[in-house]
Amino acid sequence: MKRRRNPRRMILTTTALAALVLSGAAASASTGSPKAKGFHTTVVSFGAYSSAVGEVRDPTVNATNNTLAVSPDERFAVATNSDSDHLVVINVRSGRKIAEIKGYVSPRNVLFAPDSKSFTVSDSARGVVDRISMRSFHVQQRLPLGAGVFGTAQSRDGKWLYANNAAADTVSVVDLANNRPSKVITGFAEPRQGVKLSYAGDKLYVTNFEGGRITAVDLTSAKLERKEIGGFDEVRGLSISRDGTRLYAANSKSNTISVVDTASGETITKVPVGKKPYGAALSPDESVLFSGNMESNTLTAVDPETNKPVGTVKSGPKGALKGPRQAISFSADSQTAWVLNEDLTVAEVDVSDLEVTRVLGKR
């Protein structure tokens, strides 16, 4: 394609929300720059859970997801999945894995700070959101939000974090400057990975896995007024257009991407994609939307202007796609996409040619 330019429903307690952060967590990591050759580090285990919790790693939310974040300066990537007990740090330029950060049970979502110097990771089994330094890989801050904390979104200025809790059916609004929740929004139905903040920061879109709907919360309203958008089939990942007029959501049950008019809440069309789509990732220039098709091991490229599939990214001789889900990131110029594989390697994709050019993190 040529680019155009139930314990599962544990209640989140007041104590957990009011708990102060446990800063400066103990770690066995060596200090130094992550650029050092062969540099590896490990954060020690913490909390009440061991690395194995029965047959299900997370006893509160029986769901599997993966997550990938690329730093805004595009130097590093952090990846994990909820079946892993560690995070993988990759040097994007060299393609080498430079660190494994251990001590997690069910890591769910990773977000970089705007300055690329740190990132947050949620762990639904431990019920925490950690901030980790990209220099030392130490846990700088720990915010207890209760077992079930899952998907996260943050404001563009990095001042606010929005954290889904799939067990408590809530979204916590976190003041990152003071590292504490400022309010809790209730009334959701198993909100998992899917949560997106509009570009303007005025609307928060939260997927409800139960009931197949997305809730749009008006953050400018004193009463946090909301609109329910329905018609989805096991909704997973979502994206919002920059102007806020279009919502794109992956329907993993019907193998489609819903295109929704956000003003009316009406579905404009459902675009056919590959098998078991989890991702619906819109490029920064909005020239292409990628669907991560877990069972097809492909990406479907959709033209947002026509809402038609225009090509497919498949595994090639220079790389592979293995179980791609919602973990898809784009470069700022929209020319490159990074897609997390089930083995925690990252496929680098040329967006114009729709080809995997290399695989990062093999070693």
ABEGO torsion letter per residue (X at the ends): XBBAXXAAABBBBAAAAABBBBBGBBBABBBEBAABBGBBBBBBBBEABBABBEABABAABBBBBBBBBBBAAGABBBBBBAABABBBBBBAAAGBBABBBBGBABBABBBBBAAGABBBBBBAAAGBBBBBBAAAGBBABBBBAEBGBBBBBBBAAGABBBBBBAAAGBBBBBBAAAGBBABBBBGBBGBBABBBBBAAGABBBBBBABGGBBBBBBAABAAGBBBBBBGBBGBBBBBBBAAGABBBBBBAAAGBBBBBBAAAGBBABBBBBBBGBABBBBBAAGABBBBBBAAAGBBBBBBAAAGBBAEBBBBBAABBBBGBBABBBBBAAGABBBBBBAAGBBBBBBAAAGBBABBBGAX
